[in-house]
Amino acid sequence: MQVINPAFVMCLIPFFDIVVYPLMKRAGISTTAAFRLVLGMFIAALAFIVCAFVELAMERRVDAWNDAHPNDIRNLGTLDKTEQLHVLTMIPQIFLITCSEILCSITVIEFAYAYAPPSMKSVCQSMMLLTSSFGNVVVVIFTKVTKSDLYQYFMWAGIQVFASCLMYMICNKVQEPLDDYKNKMLEGDTVEMTITGGSRKGSKASAAGSRKGSKAYAE
């Protein structure tokens, strides 16, 4: 099952670029980096909810077995394979978390390169990795709250929804200033390219004139 996520990533990245994002634009749905980031976080919460329902179905099968066989108590690890859910029931949540990964991880990289000044692009990338390590620490701490995987999935879904709403509010406040800054950077690049192009043309004209003068003098 570990190969499914990389396979989904390789297939869905071009699918999003060719199909999903153009359809969103035609439907009038925003495709800005901030919106995609928040949308990806909500999809991640949905993936946790799907995991919770799969876990609930598995626990119900264990309970049904134990009720039918009181002298042979089992758990999720010892239940017969014929009584367990099929391994392919993991595909929906893997698909959702892959969509979330594409919307969040790739968008964060795009966001850093689109809005960060050249001197800060590497810093923004390192901050992204820092938040990932901080998230791992949070997972270690919150997994001590309950040993039940079912409760943990719902807990992570709630935390993800809260983080998504917080990110939405932050993006609403910073999006306009960032767009203004980006436009100023683009205008500055355009002016610089115009000046550079004009100086190159002037250099070529002066070089051509000097060559003509040299020929006339030689004659």
C-alpha positions, 0 to 999 in steps of 0.5 A, a space after each residue: 500500500 505504500 506505493 499508492 501514495 507516490 503513484 497518486 502524487 505522480 498522476 494527480 499533479 498533472 491532472 490538477 494542472 490540466 483539468 482541476 485548476 482550469 475547471 475551477 477557473 471556469 466555474 469562477 472558483 478562486 485558484 490563488 495560492 491562499 485558497 488552494 492552501 486552505 482547501 487542501 487543509 480542509 481536505 486533510 480534515 476530511 481524510 481523517 474523518 474517513 479514517 475514523 469511519 474505517 476504524 469504526 467499521 473495523 472495531 464493529 467487526 471485532 465487537 461482532 466477533 467477540 459477541 458471537 464467540 465469548 470464549 474466543 475474545 479477539 482484537 484488531 491485531 488477532 482477528 481473522 483476516 477473513 473477518 477484517 476489512 479489505 486492504 483496499 478500503 484504505 485507498 479513499 483516505 490515501 487519495 484524499 490526503 494526496 490531494 491535500 498534499 498537492 494543494 498544500 505542499 506544492 502551493 507553499 513552494 509556489 507561494 514562497 517563490 511568488 511572494 518572497 523576495 530573492 533573499 528570503 526564498 530559502 528562508 521560507 522553504 526552511 520555515 516550511 520544513 520547520 513547521 513540519 518538524 513542529 507538527 511531528 512534535 505536536 503529534 507525539 504530544 497529542 497521541 498521549 491524550 488517548 490510546 484509541 485510534 478512533 478518537 485520535 482521528 476525530 481529534 486530528 480532524 477537529 484540529 485540522 478544521 480549526 487550523 484551516 479556519 485560522 489559516 483562512 482568516 490569516 490569508 484574508 488579511 495578508 493576501 492583499 498586501 502580498 499581492 501589492 508587493 508582488 505587483 511592485 516587484 513585477 513592475 520593478 523587474 519590467 522597468 529594469 528589463 526596459 532599461 537593460 534593453 535600452 542600454 543594450 540597444 544604445 550599446 549596439 548603435 554606438 558600436 555600429 557607429 564606431 565601426 562606420 567611423 573607423 571604415 570612413 577614416 580608413 578610406 
